[in-house]
Amino acid sequence: MIAKIKQLLEEVETLKASNAEELEALRIKYLSKKGAINDLMADFRNVAADQKKEVGMRLNELKTKAQDRINALKEQFGNQDNTACDLDLTRSAYPVQLGTRHPLTIVKNEIIDIFSRLGFSIAEGPEIEDDWHVFSALNFAPEHPARDMQDTFFIEANPDVVLRTHTSSVQSRVMEVSQPPIRIICPGRVYRNEAISYRAHCFFHQVEALYIDKDVSFTDLKQVLLLFAKEMFGADTKIRLRPSYFPFTEPSAEMDISCNICGGKGCPFCKHTGWVEILGCGMVDPNVLELNGIDSKVYSGYALGMGIERITNLKYQVKDLRMFSENDMRFLKEFEAAY
Ligand code: DAH
């Protein structure tokens, strides 16, 4: 028995395996229920009483050494082995949670896209503006009541500094540094001192368009408006122009489109009129051209301005303006399918 134990001890101490399968075979050979060591344990009861102590000690030593050796080898392959089990390289990757574009960005990009195809380029200006660019250069006289049309945020310490109330301010910024032909669109955020509700907010977004060249006429404006409406809301869309007033355009108009929610039949959204207003426009007032250094005897132009929220409401029927700035994931995720 002792000789057998010795022999096994020698074997065990030099055990080698070159992969996990070989190691498992060794474990079975030596340490499993039917393994060599257990066989010896079973024979233990036949050992003579005076030898039991020594044989017992040696048997235990053998078992521990075998276990230690197998464990040591396991560590070598263990890691490789686990990796192989956990990693399924054929599996498809975890889906990456993609963000979505904000609905206002989606619509702004669509507006930019339409006007870009007509040759307009983008111009930008500051949101913190001065009185000149927001009002004076656009023909608002100092005491002109039209200044009240837009509830302006003034900076108390310096009433000359305002948060722009419309992106028309970018018109004058561009005109003062360039000569016609000018063909720009100006997307951006604007601010007005309004109580926040489902239909008004203290900030919102506009896109302004300005075209100045020789012989620009109201017909050109009307054509661009019709094309824009059809591109934005579908080929069946009709437009209607109503006379209006803005200090910086003469004549001025507001444009309605046939309600794209009820198709013009009448619904709560269009207040059962079949039409919804979407923008203001007109021929640039000659005074505005002169105030900004452009010869009104040589050049004429048109301008238009629209609210991006309004267009987005029409396209996606968002009923509460506040949704646009609340960052509610449930709302934003609805636009995953848009681009
Ligand atoms: N700036 C005007 C507003 O905020 C919108 C507008 C109307 C812009 C007529 C224009 C225009 O360029 O011609 O209400």
Boltz pocket constraint, residues with backbone or C-beta under 6 A from the ligand:
constraints:
  - pocket:
      binder: B
      contacts: [[A, 165], [A, 166], [A, 167], [A, 168], [A, 208], [A, 209], [A, 246], [A, 249], [A, 253], [A, 279], [A, 280], [A, 281], [A, 282], [A, 303], [A, 304], [A, 305], [A, 306]]
      max_distance: 6.0
